[in-house]
Amino acid sequence: MIEWTLSAVLNNPNVLDKERIEVHAIVGHNRLVDDCDYHNLPYIHSIITEMLRLYPVTPLLVPHQSSEDCIVGGYHIPKGTMLMVNAWAIHRDPTIWEDPGSFRPERHGNGEVGGQAYGFLPFGMGRRSCPGSGLANKVMCLVLGSLIQCFEWERKGEGRGITMLKATPLVAMCRARECMNAVFLTM
């Protein structure tokens, strides 16, 4: 997920700039991003939320079995039917999301899902939702914030590598940000 997120951020320099400004305003250059910053970085939350919408970790949620006969969307579902929710399709449904194929973190405001209660479910919903979702979001926020805070990122020319080729390869170069040297020296 970190790789996909960095790819989206590097392909959208305005997002990278906005994220860097937020991290600098909240954290500065005298220390690293840490747990106490988690709730104060809404744009990073919006980026993560948008990436989970576009590229859910599990595109098909864990199957469940219907406990009784029911009608869903006009279809009769008999008791005992195995049901699977296609999060990928829901997250890209144009009746729920405007321009669903584009990467637009701003659609999530302050990391919120913008009132799309059943239109966003990368970790499932309800009592069977992923118990690690909070930890996953926190780790993503801290890692992404640290990578943006500590390094300058730029795209490099694409070329063949030793791993499987991506449909659209992304090669990037990072170098330590000079403004963070004092912090690095204390580590």
Sequence and secondary structure as in RCSB ss.txt:
>XXXX:A:sequence
MIEWTLSAVLNNPNVLDKERIEVHAIVGHNRLVDDCDYHNLPYIHSIITEMLRLYPVTPLLVPHQSSEDCIVGGY
HIPKGTMLMVNAWAIHRDPTIWEDPGSFRPERHGNGEVGGQAYGFLPFGMGRRSCPGSGLANKVMCLVLGSLIQC
FEWERKGEGRGITMLKATPLVAMCRARECMNAVFLTM
>XXXX:A:secstr
 HHHHHHHHHT HHHHHHHHHHHHHHT SSS   GGGGGG HHHHHHHHHHHHHS SSSB   EE SS EEETTE
EE TT EE  BHHHHHT TTTSSSTTS  GGGGTTT  TT TTT  TT  GGGS TTHHHHHHHHHHHHHHHHHH
EEEEEE     SS   SS  EEEEEE GGGHHHHHT 
